[in-house]
């Protein structure tokens, strides 16, 4: 159950401090991906965004809050920084970061500016593999046509 928050005192009741680090751990409800949640003004709010705006100020439009400590349930505003979504993804342990660091396609062709096709959605593909795939599709289509001619 999400507890309603009336003021900052209600908020601080859900913070745990551990001696091992300087993170402030959210001890209330967590989202499916580990961020603190609570009710505020008849809506559900992410705890780290609430405390950042309360202590630091408004989060600039279009920016995410990055947990510099890499702890999603940390609500220490000193551990947070507003950054672009891309910057946030590149700092974390994400598939986007892993894929951006790849230098070769799965077939071993090097990702160079000449060999990259930008796809919608922001991902990239290997031009050499795309050419090879199109050739294979045409070969199979010709074979299927030839088989149909023989059958008829």
C-alpha positions in Angstrom: 0.0 0.0 0.0 1.3 3.5 -0.8 1.1 5.9 2.1 -0.1 9.4 1.5 2.5 12.1 2.1 1.3 15.3 3.7 4.7 17.0 4.3 8.4 16.4 4.4 8.1 14.8 7.9 5.9 12.0 6.4 8.5 11.5 3.7 11.5 11.2 6.1 9.8 8.4 8.0 10.4 6.2 5.0 14.2 6.8 4.9 16.7 4.3 6.2 20.4 5.3 6.9 23.0 2.6 6.7 26.4 2.9 8.3 28.1 1.3 5.3 27.5 4.2 2.8 26.0 7.7 2.6 22.9 6.6 0.6 19.5 7.4 2.0 17.4 4.3 1.3 13.7 4.5 0.6 11.9 2.1 2.9 8.5 2.5 1.4 6.9 1.0 -1.7 9.2 0.4 -4.7 8.3 0.4 -8.4 8.8 -2.8 -10.5 12.3 -1.5 -11.4 13.4 -0.4 -7.9 12.5 3.3 -7.6 10.8 4.6 -4.5 7.1 5.5 -4.8 4.5 7.3 -2.7 1.2 9.1 -2.9 1.3 12.8 -3.1 -1.5 15.2 -4.1 -3.7 12.2 -5.1 -1.1 10.8 -7.5 1.9 8.4 -7.3 5.2 10.2 -7.3 8.8 8.8 -7.5 10.5 9.5 -4.2 13.9 10.5 -5.7 12.3 13.1 -8.0 10.2 14.5 -5.1 13.2 15.0 -2.7 15.4 16.4 -5.5 12.8 19.1 -6.3 12.2 19.7 -2.6 15.9 20.2 -1.7 17.5 21.4 -5.0 14.8 22.8 -7.2 12.8 22.0 -10.3 14.1 19.3 -12.7 14.7 20.9 -16.1 12.2 19.8 -18.7 13.4 16.9 -20.8 16.0 15.7 -18.2 16.1 12.6 -16.1 17.5 12.3 -12.6 20.6 10.1 -12.6 21.6 8.3 -9.4 25.3 8.9 -9.3 25.5 6.1 -6.6 23.8 3.7 -9.1 21.3 2.9 -6.3 17.7 3.3 -7.6 16.1 3.4 -4.2 18.5 6.1 -2.8 16.8 9.4 -2.0 19.9 11.4 -1.1 19.7 14.5 -3.4 23.5 14.8 -3.2 23.7 11.6 -5.2 21.5 12.9 -8.0 22.1 14.9 -11.1 19.7 16.0 -13.9 21.0 14.6 -17.3 19.6 13.7 -20.7 18.1 10.2 -21.1 21.1 9.2 -23.3 23.6 10.3 -20.7 21.7 8.5 -18.0 21.6 5.3 -20.1 25.3 5.5 -21.0 26.3 5.9 -17.3 24.5 2.8 -16.2 24.6 -0.9 -16.8 22.2 -0.9 -19.8 21.8 -2.7 -23.1 22.0 0.7 -24.8 25.4 1.3 -23.3 26.6 -2.3 -24.1 25.4 -2.0 -27.7 27.0 1.4 -28.2 30.4 -0.1 -27.1 30.3 -2.9 -29.7 32.8 -2.4 -32.5 31.7 -5.3 -34.7 28.4 -6.8 -35.9 27.4 -10.4 -34.8 28.9 -11.7 -38.1 32.3 -10.0 -37.4 32.1 -6.9 -39.7 33.6 -3.8 -38.2 31.2 -0.9 -37.4 32.7 2.0 -39.4 30.8 5.1 -40.6 30.8 3.5 -44.1 29.4 0.2 -42.9 26.6 1.5 -40.6 23.0 1.9 -41.5 21.0 4.0 -39.1 17.6 2.5 -38.4 14.5 4.1 -37.1 14.4 3.9 -33.3 18.0 4.8 -33.0 19.7 1.5 -33.6 22.3 0.6 -36.2 22.8 -2.3 -38.5 25.7 -3.6 -40.6 25.5 -2.6 -44.3 27.4 -5.7 -45.4 25.0 -8.0 -43.5 22.0 -6.2 -45.0 23.4 -6.6 -48.5 24.1 -10.3 -47.9 20.6 -10.8 -46.5 19.0 -9.2 -49.5 21.0 -11.4 -51.8 19.9 -14.5 -49.9 16.3 -13.4 -50.0 16.5 -12.9 -53.8 18.2 -16.3 -54.2 15.5 -18.1 -52.2 12.7 -16.2 -54.1 14.2 -17.4 -57.4 14.5 -20.9 -56.2 10.8 -20.9 -55.0 9.8 -19.5 -58.4 11.8 -22.2 -60.2 10.1 -24.9 -58.0 6.7 -23.6 -58.8 7.4 -23.7 -62.5 8.4 -27.3 -62.3 5.4 -28.2 -60.2 2.9 -26.6 -62.6 
